[in-house]
Amino acid sequence: MKPRLGMTARTGDKCPKSGVWKVVGTLESITMSVSRGNKMPQHANRSATWKLIIMF
């Protein structure tokens, strides 16, 4: 699958595209820069779904 804005990844998945990722489903605007190949992080010690909002 070709990386695109709006794609999602879950905690523990390998990051498919370097960029800024935002937690889905929270009222807070939590963002984090993640590099391609790194594991997607947890949020507040819980699994999370992350959405790509800026690609590098």
N, C-alpha and C positions, 0 to 999 in steps of 0.2 A: 504494500500500500504506500503510495506517495505521500510524504508528509505535507500537511496543509494546515492553515489556521483553523482553529476550531476542533481539531482532532483531540481525542482524549487518551489518557493512559492512567493506569491504576497504581497505587502504592506497590512497590516491589517489581513492577515491569521495568525493562530497559527503556530508557528515554529514546524515542525514535528520532527526535530532532532537537538540536540545541535551541534554546529560546527562553522566553518568560512564560511560565505556566501558572494558572490560577486554579484554586480549589473550587470545585463545582458543588453547589448545594449549601453554601453557607451565606449568612447575611454579611459576614466580614469579607473584605476584599484582600484575601491572602494570596500573595504572588511570590514566586521563587524562580530564580534563574537555574536551569538544569542543563547540563551538557549531554550531548548525544552519547549513549552507551552507559551512562550512570543509572543507578536504580532510582526510580521515582520515590520521593520521600513520603513519610507519614505526615499527618497534620494533627497536632494536639494528641500525640501518641496513639493515633487511630489510622486505619486505612482510609484513603481518600481517592477520589477521582479528580484528575487534573486535566485542565483544558489549555491548549496552546494558544496564547494570545499575541505573542510577538516572536518571529523566527529570526535566528542569527545566521 
